[in-house]
Structure formats: C-alpha cells, structure tokens
Amino acid sequence: MRAEATPTAPALVIRPWCVRDVPALVEAWRDPAMRHWTTSPVENDADAVRWVRTQRRGWARGDRFGFAVLEARPGAPQEHLVGNVVLKDLAPGKPSAEVGYWTAAHARGRAVAPRALETLTAWAFATLGPDRLNRLELLHQTDNEASCRVAQKTRYKLAGLLPATPPTFPLAGHLHIRHRTT
C-alpha cells in the first residue's frame, strides 16, 4: 500500500512487518513518548524480533494486520521507518475492529499517522468487505491530544468516553468510530 507524497512530505510505503525492520524498531522504542503511550515495550533486538513475530502470527490467524510505515524518499537507497498502523481484534461474526498507530519521534509533525491511518482504513474496508467489517474503532486516553487530532483528521467521529481500565488504560479514554460508507 502507498500514501502518495504531499507538497510537504514524501510518499509512505505501508507493508507488513519483517525481521529486517528490527534495528529501526528498537531505535523507535527508545523514545520516552512512545514508551508512555504504547503497551508492548521493545528494549532490544530479541524483544523486537518477538514483536515482529507477533505481528506475523496475527496475519497468519487473520485477526491482526500490523504494517510498518516507511518514507519513500526519492533518490534514497532504502525506505526509512516512520511508524506503525494496525488493524486488530478481528473476529468471525464481529462487524467491527480496532485500529492503532504510532509515529517514530523523528517523523512527528509530518502527517505520517493520518496518512497511514487513512490508507489502512481504505484497505480494511476494501479488503474485508461489508459482510465482515462495517465499523472501525479508534481508542486513546483522553490526555493523548495528538491521537485525538489524528482521529479528527481521518474522519473518525468521537462516539463516547470510556472508563479507565488500569493497567492498560490508566485514564479515561475516547472512543472514535468510522463507519463504512456506501
């Protein structure tokens, strides 16, 4: 998948995670903000390999589709990891799933998350079809203002407040929803 370049940002390549992403994944997880907002710590190469294998198992089961988000800079020898998007919690007979994302510290402020999430959303609705998926949910803690802005930019409507559920969600949260359009 691709998110086309904009006048201020290069194109994004969105593809399944692979083991060659391990060094960049470890580097991304050194960011204190990332450690604050996410729940799967990656301390070293072994953790990163386990994390990538978890993403690949989700693909094999068909219940979680994690994607590395990379910038494709013209003339650069290879793409550069800038984030992650994921479609998760898919289950037979369940018409909804959850989306998630993160952006590496060096890539924040360049609309990586909204462009990648928009691409993932279109892929999910097109790939899974109306018989399997009609609604996507985006959850974040109420104090995560950046995630709220991403939800708004990608037309995920605020649908309600969620109670705190420590330790995963120590504070109350927002539930944003995007429905399949006909």
Accessible surface in RSA format (square Angstrom, percent):
REM  Atomic radii and reference values for relative SASA: ProtOr
REM  Chains: A
REM  Algorithm: Lee & Richards
REM  Probe-radius: 1.40
REM  Slices: 20
REM RES _ NUM      All-atoms   Total-Side   Main-Chain    Non-polar    All polar
REM                ABS   REL    ABS   REL    ABS   REL    ABS   REL    ABS   REL
RES MET A   1    72.51  37.5  23.45  15.5  49.05 116.8  37.55  31.9  34.95  46.3
RES ARG A   2   123.00  51.6 101.07  51.5  21.93  52.2  47.42  64.8  75.58  45.8
RES ALA A   3     9.82   9.0   4.97   7.7   4.85  11.0   9.82  13.8   0.00   0.0
RES GLU A   4   120.81  69.4 110.98  84.0   9.83  23.4  63.25 122.3  57.56  47.0
RES ALA A   5    61.70  56.7  39.30  60.6  22.41  51.0  39.42  55.5  22.29  59.0
RES THR A   6    52.53  37.4  38.80  39.3  13.73  32.7  41.07  55.2  11.46  17.3
RES PRO A   7   145.84 106.3 100.75  91.8  45.09 163.9 113.47  93.7  32.36 201.1
RES THR A   8   126.08  89.7  94.96  96.3  31.12  74.2  80.34 107.9  45.74  69.1
RES ALA A   9     7.76   7.1   2.28   3.5   5.48  12.5   5.37   7.6   2.39   6.3
RES PRO A  10    21.38  15.6  13.18  12.0   8.20  29.8  20.63  17.0   0.75   4.7
RES ALA A  11     6.57   6.0   5.53   8.5   1.04   2.4   5.53   7.8   1.04   2.8
RES LEU A  12     0.00   0.0   0.00   0.0   0.00   0.0   0.00   0.0   0.00   0.0
RES VAL A  13    23.38  15.4  23.38  21.2   0.00   0.0  23.38  20.3   0.00   0.0
RES ILE A  14     1.28   0.7   0.00   0.0   1.28   3.1   0.00   0.0   1.28   3.5
RES ARG A  15    40.76  17.1  39.93  20.4   0.84   2.0  35.36  48.3   5.40   3.3
RES PRO A  16    52.74  38.4  49.95  45.5   2.79  10.1  49.95  41.2   2.79  17.4
RES TRP A  17     0.77   0.3   0.00   0.0   0.77   1.8   0.00   0.0   0.77   1.3
RES CYS A  18    26.78  20.3  26.59  29.7   0.19   0.4  24.48  62.0   2.29   2.5
RES VAL A  19    82.22  54.1  77.95  70.6   4.27  10.3  77.95  67.7   4.27  11.6
RES ARG A  20   175.40  73.6 144.45  73.6  30.95  73.7  74.19 101.4 101.21  61.3
RES ASP A  21     7.21   5.1   5.52   5.5   1.69   4.0   1.78   4.2   5.44   5.4
RES VAL A  22     8.37   5.5   8.37   7.6   0.00   0.0   8.37   7.3   0.00   0.0
RES PRO A  23    91.01  66.3  81.80  74.6   9.21  33.5  85.24  70.4   5.77  35.9
RES ALA A  24    39.86  36.7  29.27  45.2  10.60  24.1  35.85  50.5   4.01  10.6
RES LEU A  25     0.00   0.0   0.00   0.0   0.00   0.0   0.00   0.0   0.00   0.0
RES VAL A  26    11.00   7.2  10.51   9.5   0.49   1.2  10.51   9.1   0.49   1.3
RES GLU A  27    98.54  56.6  93.68  70.9   4.86  11.6  43.73  84.6  54.81  44.8
RES ALA A  28     8.32   7.7   1.42   2.2   6.91  15.7   7.99  11.2   0.34   0.9
RES TRP A  29     3.64   1.5   3.64   1.8   0.01   0.0   3.64   1.9   0.00   0.0
RES ARG A  30   149.57  62.8 131.36  67.0  18.21  43.4  50.16  68.6  99.40  60.2
RES ASP A  31    22.31  15.6  16.17  16.1   6.14  14.5  10.53  24.8  11.77  11.7
RES PRO A  32   105.03  76.5  98.05  89.4   6.98  25.4 100.30  82.8   4.73  29.4
RES ALA A  33    38.81  35.7  31.10  48.0   7.71  17.5  37.08  52.2   1.72   4.6
RES MET A  34     4.59   2.4   1.25   0.8   3.34   8.0   3.51   3.0   1.08   1.4
RES ARG A  35    92.36  38.8  74.37  37.9  17.99  42.8  41.67  56.9  50.69  30.7
RES HIS A  36   119.57  65.3  89.23  62.0  30.34  77.6  69.59  71.7  49.98  58.2
RES TRP A  37    96.35  38.7  67.03  32.4  29.32  68.9  51.93  27.7  44.42  72.1
RES THR A  38    35.76  25.4  20.76  21.0  14.99  35.7  24.61  33.1  11.15  16.9
RES THR A  39    96.74  68.8  67.26  68.2  29.48  70.3  46.31  62.2  50.43  76.2
RES SER A  40    52.43  44.3  47.90  63.9   4.53  10.4  19.05  40.6  33.37  46.8
RES PRO A  41    86.11  62.8  72.96  66.5  13.15  47.8  73.16  60.4  12.95  80.5
RES VAL A  42     1.53   1.0   0.41   0.4   1.12   2.7   0.41   0.4   1.12   3.0
RES GLU A  43   101.49  58.3  78.52  59.4  22.96  54.7  36.67  70.9  64.81  52.9
RES ASN A  44    72.73  50.2  69.74  67.4   2.99   7.2  31.61  76.1  41.12  39.7
RES ASP A  45    84.85  59.4  82.19  81.8   2.66   6.3  27.43  64.5  57.42  57.3
RES ALA A  46    53.62  49.3  43.01  66.4  10.61  24.1  50.03  70.5   3.59   9.5
RES ASP A  47    27.86  19.5  24.09  24.0   3.77   8.9   5.33  12.5  22.52  22.5
RES ALA A  48     0.00   0.0   0.00   0.0   0.00   0.0   0.00   0.0   0.00   0.0
RES VAL A  49    32.17  21.2  32.17  29.1   0.00   0.0  32.17  28.0   0.00   0.0
RES ARG A  50   137.54  57.7 136.37  69.5   1.17   2.8  68.45  93.5  69.09  41.9
RES TRP A  51    26.01  10.4  21.22  10.3   4.79  11.2  18.81  10.0   7.20  11.7
RES VAL A  52     0.01   0.0   0.01   0.0   0.00   0.0   0.01   0.0   0.00   0.0
RES ARG A  53   132.58  55.7 131.43  67.0   1.15   2.7  33.97  46.4  98.61  59.8
RES THR A  54    52.71  37.5  52.71  53.4   0.00   0.0  38.98  52.4  13.74  20.8
RES GLN A  55     2.12   1.2   2.12   1.6   0.00   0.0   0.00   0.0   2.12   1.6
RES ARG A  56   119.05  50.0 113.31  57.8   5.74  13.7  26.52  36.2  92.53  56.1
RES ARG A  57   125.50  52.7 123.78  63.1   1.72   4.1  59.05  80.7  66.45  40.3
RES GLY A  58     0.00   0.0   0.00   N/A   0.00   0.0   0.00   0.0   0.00   0.0
RES TRP A  59    74.58  29.9  61.58  29.8  13.01  30.5  61.67  32.9  12.92  21.0
RES ALA A  60    93.70  86.2  49.97  77.1  43.73  99.5  62.59  88.1  31.11  82.4
RES ARG A  61   146.49  61.5 109.14  55.6  37.35  88.9  71.41  97.6  75.09  45.5
RES GLY A  62    18.82  23.2   0.00   N/A  18.82  23.2  16.38  45.0   2.44   5.5
RES ASP A  63    44.63  31.3  43.24  43.0   1.40   3.3  16.82  39.6  27.82  27.7
RES ARG A  64    59.96  25.2  59.96  30.6   0.00   0.0  13.39  18.3  46.57  28.2
RES PHE A  65    19.78   9.9  19.78  12.2   0.00   0.0  19.78  12.0   0.00   0.0
RES GLY A  66     0.00   0.0   0.00   N/A   0.00   0.0   0.00   0.0   0.00   0.0
RES PHE A  67     5.45   2.7   5.45   3.4   0.00   0.0   5.45   3.3   0.00   0.0
RES ALA A  68     0.00   0.0   0.00   0.0   0.00   0.0   0.00   0.0   0.00   0.0
RES VAL A  69     0.65   0.4   0.65   0.6   0.00   0.0   0.65   0.6   0.00   0.0
RES LEU A  70     7.49   4.2   7.49   5.4   0.00   0.0   7.49   5.3   0.00   0.0
RES GLU A  71     1.39   0.8   0.72   0.5   0.67   1.6   0.00   0.0   1.39   1.1
RES ALA A  72    22.53  20.7  14.27  22.0   8.26  18.8  17.12  24.1   5.41  14.3
RES ARG A  73   113.55  47.7 104.24  53.1   9.32  22.2  36.59  50.0  76.96  46.6
RES PRO A  74   131.06  95.5  97.20  88.6  33.86 123.1 110.02  90.8  21.04 130.8
RES GLY A  75    87.10 107.4   0.00   N/A  87.10 107.4  45.07 123.7  42.03  94.1
RES ALA A  76    43.99  40.5  18.66  28.8  25.33  57.6  23.82  33.6  20.17  53.4
RES PRO A  77   140.16 102.1  97.60  89.0  42.56 154.7 110.11  90.9  30.05 186.8
RES GLN A  78   144.94  81.0 127.88  93.5  17.05  40.6  45.11  96.0  99.83  75.7
RES GLU A  79    68.82  39.5  56.68  42.9  12.13  28.9  16.15  31.2  52.66  43.0
RES HIS A  80    96.67  52.8  94.80  65.9   1.87   4.8  65.97  68.0  30.70  35.7
RES LEU A  81     8.28   4.6   3.87   2.8   4.41  11.1   3.87   2.7   4.41  11.9
RES VAL A  82     0.00   0.0   0.00   0.0   0.00   0.0   0.00   0.0   0.00   0.0
RES GLY A  83     0.12   0.2   0.00   N/A   0.12   0.2   0.12   0.3   0.00   0.0
RES ASN A  84     8.38   5.8   7.44   7.2   0.94   2.3   0.00   0.0   8.38   8.1
RES VAL A  85     0.61   0.4   0.61   0.6   0.00   0.0   0.61   0.5   0.00   0.0
RES VAL A  86     5.52   3.6   5.52   5.0   0.00   0.0   5.52   4.8   0.00   0.0
RES LEU A  87     0.00   0.0   0.00   0.0   0.00   0.0   0.00   0.0   0.00   0.0
RES LYS A  88    49.12  24.0  49.12  30.1   0.00   0.0   7.16   6.4  41.96  44.7
RES ASP A  89    73.75  51.7  60.79  60.5  12.96  30.7  19.91  46.9  53.84  53.7
RES LEU A  90     9.58   5.3   1.69   1.2   7.89  19.8   1.80   1.3   7.79  21.0
RES ALA A  91    39.96  36.7  36.09  55.7   3.87   8.8  37.65  53.0   2.32   6.1
RES PRO A  92   137.83 100.5 109.46  99.8  28.37 103.1 117.07  96.7  20.76 129.0
RES GLY A  93    87.49 107.9   0.00   N/A  87.49 107.9  46.54 127.7  40.96  91.7
RES LYS A  94    79.60  38.8  73.68  45.2   5.91  14.1  52.94  47.6  26.66  28.4
RES PRO A  95    76.93  56.1  73.60  67.1   3.34  12.1  76.82  63.4   0.11   0.7
RES SER A  96     6.57   5.6   6.57   8.8   0.00   0.0   0.59   1.3   5.98   8.4
RES ALA A  97     1.75   1.6   0.00   0.0   1.75   4.0   1.75   2.5   0.00   0.0
RES GLU A  98    33.62  19.3  33.17  25.1   0.45   1.1   3.28   6.3  30.34  24.8
RES VAL A  99     2.59   1.7   0.00   0.0   2.59   6.2   0.00   0.0   2.59   7.0
RES GLY A 100    13.72  16.9   0.00   N/A  13.72  16.9  13.72  37.6   0.00   0.0
RES TYR A 101    38.89  18.2  15.12   8.6  23.76  61.8  15.03  11.3  23.86  29.4
RES TRP A 102    23.75   9.5  16.68   8.1   7.07  16.6  20.13  10.7   3.62   5.9
RES THR A 103    17.88  12.7  12.62  12.8   5.26  12.5   9.31  12.5   8.58  13.0
RES ALA A 104     1.06   1.0   0.68   1.1   0.37   0.8   1.06   1.5   0.00   0.0
RES ALA A 105    49.52  45.5  33.32  51.4  16.21  36.9  33.58  47.3  15.94  42.2
RES HIS A 106    97.20  53.1  70.29  48.9  26.91  68.8  69.09  71.2  28.11  32.7
RES ALA A 107     0.14   0.1   0.00   0.0   0.14   0.3   0.00   0.0   0.14   0.4
RES ARG A 108   102.32  43.0  79.96  40.8  22.36  53.2  54.28  74.2  48.04  29.1
RES GLY A 109    85.82 105.8   0.00   N/A  85.82 105.8  42.39 116.3  43.42  97.3
RES ARG A 110    69.88  29.3  60.94  31.1   8.94  21.3  44.81  61.2  25.07  15.2
RES ALA A 111    46.71  43.0  36.44  56.2  10.28  23.4  40.67  57.3   6.05  16.0
RES VAL A 112     3.87   2.5   1.28   1.2   2.59   6.2   1.28   1.1   2.59   7.0
RES ALA A 113    10.52   9.7   7.58  11.7   2.95   6.7   9.40  13.2   1.13   3.0
RES PRO A 114    17.18  12.5  16.03  14.6   1.16   4.2  16.42  13.6   0.77   4.8
RES ARG A 115    32.22  13.5  26.97  13.7   5.25  12.5  31.22  42.7   1.01   0.6
RES ALA A 116     0.79   0.7   0.79   1.2   0.00   0.0   0.79   1.1   0.00   0.0
RES LEU A 117     0.00   0.0   0.00   0.0   0.00   0.0   0.00   0.0   0.00   0.0
RES GLU A 118    53.66  30.8  53.44  40.4   0.22   0.5  42.71  82.6  10.94   8.9
RES THR A 119    24.45  17.4  18.07  18.3   6.38  15.2  15.95  21.4   8.50  12.8
RES LEU A 120     0.00   0.0   0.00   0.0   0.00   0.0   0.00   0.0   0.00   0.0
RES THR A 121     0.54   0.4   0.54   0.6   0.00   0.0   0.54   0.7   0.00   0.0
RES ALA A 122    59.99  55.2  49.19  75.9  10.80  24.6  57.74  81.3   2.25   6.0
RES TRP A 123    51.92  20.8  44.71  21.6   7.21  16.9  31.80  17.0  20.12  32.6
RES ALA A 124     0.00   0.0   0.00   0.0   0.00   0.0   0.00   0.0   0.00   0.0
RES PHE A 125    22.33  11.2  21.16  13.1   1.18   3.1  21.21  12.9   1.13   3.2
RES ALA A 126    86.23  79.3  49.99  77.2  36.23  82.4  61.40  86.5  24.82  65.8
RES THR A 127    76.64  54.5  44.56  45.2  32.08  76.5  43.30  58.2  33.34  50.4
RES LEU A 128    16.30   9.1   7.15   5.1   9.15  23.0   8.97   6.3   7.33  19.7
RES GLY A 129    14.72  18.1   0.00   N/A  14.72  18.1  14.72  40.4   0.00   0.0
RES PRO A 130    86.49  63.0  80.23  73.1   6.26  22.8  80.54  66.5   5.96  37.0
RES ASP A 131   140.16  98.2  95.29  94.8  44.87 106.1  51.03 120.1  89.13  88.9
RES ARG A 132    93.42  39.2  87.09  44.4   6.33  15.1  42.88  58.6  50.54  30.6
RES LEU A 133     0.02   0.0   0.00   0.0   0.02   0.1   0.00   0.0   0.02   0.1
RES ASN A 134    62.32  43.0  61.03  59.0   1.30   3.1  21.62  52.0  40.70  39.3
RES ARG A 135    78.75  33.1  78.75  40.1   0.00   0.0   8.45  11.5  70.30  42.6
RES LEU A 136     0.00   0.0   0.00   0.0   0.00   0.0   0.00   0.0   0.00   0.0
RES GLU A 137    34.22  19.6  34.22  25.9   0.00   0.0   0.01   0.0  34.21  27.9
RES LEU A 138     2.31   1.3   2.31   1.7   0.00   0.0   2.31   1.6   0.00   0.0
RES LEU A 139    50.96  28.4  31.92  22.8  19.04  47.9  31.92  22.4  19.04  51.2
RES HIS A 140     8.62   4.7   4.73   3.3   3.88   9.9   8.62   8.9   0.00   0.0
RES GLN A 141    20.38  11.4  18.03  13.2   2.35   5.6   6.83  14.5  13.55  10.3
RES THR A 142    52.43  37.3  37.72  38.2  14.71  35.0  21.49  28.9  30.94  46.8
RES ASP A 143    68.01  47.6  47.42  47.2  20.58  48.7  36.88  86.8  31.13  31.0
RES ASN A 144    17.19  11.9  16.43  15.9   0.76   1.8   0.76   1.8  16.43  15.9
RES GLU A 145   119.49  68.6 115.63  87.5   3.86   9.2  35.09  67.9  84.39  68.9
RES ALA A 146    54.87  50.5  50.44  77.8   4.44  10.1  51.37  72.3   3.51   9.3
RES SER A 147    15.02  12.7  14.16  18.9   0.86   2.0   0.80   1.7  14.22  19.9
RES CYS A 148    19.78  15.0  19.78  22.1   0.00   0.0   8.23  20.8  11.55  12.5
RES ARG A 149   122.69  51.5 122.12  62.3   0.57   1.4  51.65  70.6  71.04  43.1
RES VAL A 150    14.70   9.7  14.70  13.3   0.00   0.0  14.70  12.8   0.00   0.0
RES ALA A 151     0.00   0.0   0.00   0.0   0.00   0.0   0.00   0.0   0.00   0.0
RES GLN A 152   117.72  65.8  97.63  71.4  20.09  47.8  37.91  80.7  79.81  60.5
RES LYS A 153   135.93  66.3 101.67  62.4  34.27  81.6  69.17  62.3  66.76  71.1
RES THR A 154     2.24   1.6   2.03   2.1   0.20   0.5   2.24   3.0   0.00   0.0
RES ARG A 155   126.92  53.3 121.32  61.8   5.60  13.3  57.19  78.2  69.73  42.3
RES TYR A 156     2.74   1.3   0.00   0.0   2.74   7.1   0.00   0.0   2.74   3.4
RES LYS A 157   139.73  68.2 137.44  84.3   2.29   5.5 100.24  90.2  39.49  42.1
RES LEU A 158   102.87  57.3  71.78  51.4  31.09  78.2  71.78  50.4  31.09  83.7
RES ALA A 159    59.16  54.4  17.68  27.3  41.48  94.4  27.33  38.5  31.83  84.3
RES GLY A 160    28.00  34.5   0.00   N/A  28.00  34.5  27.44  75.3   0.56   1.2
RES LEU A 161   128.71  71.7 101.58  72.7  27.13  68.2 101.58  71.3  27.13  73.0
RES LEU A 162    48.11  26.8  46.36  33.2   1.75   4.4  47.48  33.3   0.62   1.7
RES PRO A 163   103.19  75.2  89.67  81.7  13.52  49.1  98.75  81.5   4.44  27.6
RES ALA A 164    43.21  39.7  24.10  37.2  19.11  43.5  24.10  33.9  19.11  50.6
RES THR A 165    77.48  55.1  71.15  72.1   6.33  15.1  64.42  86.5  13.05  19.7
RES PRO A 166    94.85  69.1  71.46  65.1  23.39  85.0  71.46  59.0  23.39 145.4
RES PRO A 167   128.22  93.4 109.62  99.9  18.60  67.6 113.35  93.6  14.87  92.4
RES THR A 168    83.90  59.7  70.38  71.4  13.52  32.2  43.75  58.8  40.16  60.7
RES PHE A 169    47.03  23.5  47.03  29.1   0.00   0.0  47.03  28.5   0.00   0.0
RES PRO A 170    72.88  53.1  59.73  54.5  13.14  47.8  59.73  49.3  13.14  81.7
RES LEU A 171    82.96  46.2  81.66  58.4   1.29   3.2  82.94  58.2   0.02   0.0
RES ALA A 172    42.57  39.1  37.76  58.3   4.81  10.9  37.76  53.2   4.81  12.7
RES GLY A 173     0.50   0.6   0.00   N/A   0.50   0.6   0.15   0.4   0.35   0.8
RES HIS A 174    29.07  15.9  29.07  20.2   0.00   0.0  17.61  18.1  11.46  13.3
RES LEU A 175    33.15  18.5  33.15  23.7   0.00   0.0  33.15  23.3   0.00   0.0
RES HIS A 176     1.32   0.7   1.32   0.9   0.00   0.0   1.20   1.2   0.12   0.1
RES ILE A 177    20.87  11.9  19.30  14.4   1.57   3.8  19.30  13.9   1.57   4.3
RES ARG A 178    29.04  12.2  27.00  13.8   2.04   4.9   6.63   9.1  22.41  13.6
RES HIS A 179   111.96  61.2 104.40  72.6   7.56  19.3  72.39  74.6  39.57  46.0
RES ARG A 180    48.27  20.3  33.25  17.0  15.02  35.8  17.94  24.5  30.33  18.4
RES THR A 181   116.08  82.6  93.90  95.2  22.19  52.9  65.62  88.1  50.47  76.3
RES THR A 182   180.66 128.5 108.52 110.0  72.14 171.9 108.01 145.1  72.65 109.8
END  Absolute sums over single chains surface
CHAIN  1 A     9551.6       7600.6       1950.9       5729.2       3822.4
END  Absolute sums over all chains
TOTAL          9551.6       7600.6       1950.9       5729.2       3822.4
